[in-house]
Amino acid sequence: MKELRSEITIEAPAQRVWEVLTDLGSFPDWNPFMQRASGEVAVGKKLAVYLKPPGGMGMSFKPRVLKVDPNREFRWLGHLVVKGIFDGEHIFEIEPTGDAKCSFVQREEFSGVLVPLMLAMIRKSTERGFNEMNQALKARAENATLG
């Protein structure tokens, strides 16, 4: 299994970060990486997500929600075509570090037979996409007048 990871400190309460992150309908307004998302943030539900890494090709997929721990963790699992080829478990973690401050970690754990080939192709653009999304989430969450 291989993992990509990006972390950022956000000067906002975990609850505010959670609200922005799980308001999937607002993604087009602020998210440069996951440009569209819809569905119910509930375990077992399928989402519809369109992502476009910087300098990469956009793709749509329908991951299944694996975990929802409000204000702490949200994760889903997506597959390229069928399970076992190239699977990605996307994980968002929020860790409070003060009254109005938290650490936000976005990571993806990849598994499947095509991981070495696919990861070599997408690593740099995906890492940039994670970083850009984290920066945009930070800006939106720290601006309490939005959403």
Protein Blocks (a to p, Z undefined) as FASTA:
>chain_A
ZZddddddddddfklmmmmmmmmmlmmmmpmklmcccdjddehiacddddddehiacddd
ddddfbdcehkbccddddehiahiaccddddddddfbfkbccdddddddedjklmmmmmm
mmmmmmmmmmmmmmmmmmmmmmmmgZZ
